Amino acid sequence: MKKILTGIILILAILAAACASQPELTTDKTIGRSEDSGKVAAVAIKGFKFVPAEVNIKVGETVVWTNEDTAPHTVESSDGTLRSDELAKGDTYSYTFTKAGKYDYICGIHPSMKGSVTVQ
């Protein structure tokens, strides 16, 4: 009886530890998308470039832009879909894409900075 009780306690302890732990997220280096349930693509703004400049995602997924430059930047599309405030170093802007298509964007402060998001 004591062995059964010890076994049950051990199983409960393992289950409790498994439920309490956070799932480890892995990142696809090409677009920075979480392979877990996050469904987020990361774009860094650094060196006056969007990195990566081209991102491919699925409908319902989110792109998060993070300004890593000391200069301010924006994320803006000509159709108005994307329109961030001015982003200082460390600031982020995110957008969840609900329609398929290609979304070209620029930095409104530095128009030579260009990027695109293709949503399938």
C-alpha positions in Angstrom: 0.0 0.0 0.0 2.8 2.4 0.9 4.4 1.8 -2.6 1.1 2.7 -4.3 0.7 5.8 -2.3 4.4 6.8 -3.0 3.8 6.2 -6.8 0.6 8.3 -6.8 2.4 11.2 -5.0 5.3 10.9 -7.5 2.9 11.1 -10.5 1.1 14.0 -9.0 4.3 15.9 -8.4 5.4 15.3 -12.0 2.1 16.5 -13.3 2.2 19.6 -11.1 5.7 20.4 -12.3 4.7 19.9 -16.0 1.6 22.2 -15.6 3.6 24.9 -13.9 6.4 25.2 -16.4 6.3 27.6 -19.3 6.6 26.1 -22.8 9.9 26.9 -24.4 9.5 28.9 -27.6 11.8 28.3 -30.6 12.3 30.9 -33.2 12.5 30.6 -37.0 15.6 32.7 -37.7 14.4 33.7 -41.2 11.4 35.6 -40.0 11.5 35.4 -36.2 8.2 33.6 -35.9 7.4 31.7 -32.8 6.8 28.0 -33.5 4.6 27.8 -30.4 1.1 29.3 -30.3 2.5 32.9 -30.3 2.2 33.4 -34.1 4.4 36.5 -34.0 7.0 37.6 -36.6 9.7 40.0 -35.3 11.2 42.8 -37.4 14.1 44.8 -36.0 14.7 48.3 -37.0 18.5 48.7 -36.9 21.1 50.3 -39.0 18.4 52.3 -40.8 16.9 49.1 -42.2 14.0 46.8 -41.4 15.5 43.3 -40.6 14.2 41.2 -42.2 13.0 43.5 -44.9 10.5 40.8 -46.2 8.3 38.8 -43.9 5.9 36.0 -44.8 3.0 35.2 -42.4 -0.5 33.7 -42.3 -3.8 35.5 -41.9 -4.3 36.2 -38.2 -0.6 36.4 -37.3 1.1 39.5 -35.9 4.2 41.4 -36.8 6.1 43.3 -34.1 8.6 46.0 -35.1 11.2 47.0 -32.5 13.4 50.1 -33.0 16.9 49.2 -32.1 18.4 52.5 -33.5 19.0 55.6 -31.5 17.2 57.6 -34.3 13.4 57.6 -34.3 11.5 55.7 -36.9 8.0 54.9 -38.0 6.2 52.0 -39.8 3.8 53.3 -42.5 2.0 51.8 -45.5 0.7 54.0 -48.3 -2.8 52.6 -47.9 -2.9 53.5 -44.2 -3.1 50.0 -42.9 0.2 50.4 -41.1 0.6 53.7 -39.2 2.8 53.7 -36.1 3.6 56.6 -33.9 7.2 57.7 -33.9 9.2 54.9 -32.3 12.1 55.9 -30.1 14.9 53.3 -29.3 13.3 50.3 -27.6 9.7 51.2 -28.7 7.6 48.6 -30.5 4.7 48.7 -32.9 2.6 45.6 -33.6 -0.1 44.8 -36.2 -2.2 41.7 -36.6 -3.0 41.0 -40.2 -6.5 39.9 -40.9 -6.5 39.9 -44.7 -4.3 38.1 -47.3 -2.1 40.3 -49.5 1.2 42.1 -49.7 1.7 45.1 -47.5 4.6 47.3 -48.5 5.8 49.9 -45.9 8.4 52.5 -45.3 9.7 54.6 -42.4 7.9 57.9 -42.8 11.0 59.8 -41.4 13.5 57.9 -43.6 11.6 56.9 -46.8 14.6 55.0 -48.1 13.9 52.4 -45.5 11.5 49.8 -47.0 9.9 46.5 -46.0 7.0 44.3 -46.9 4.7 41.7 -45.2 3.2 39.0 -47.4 0.1 37.5 -45.7 -1.2 34.2 -47.0 
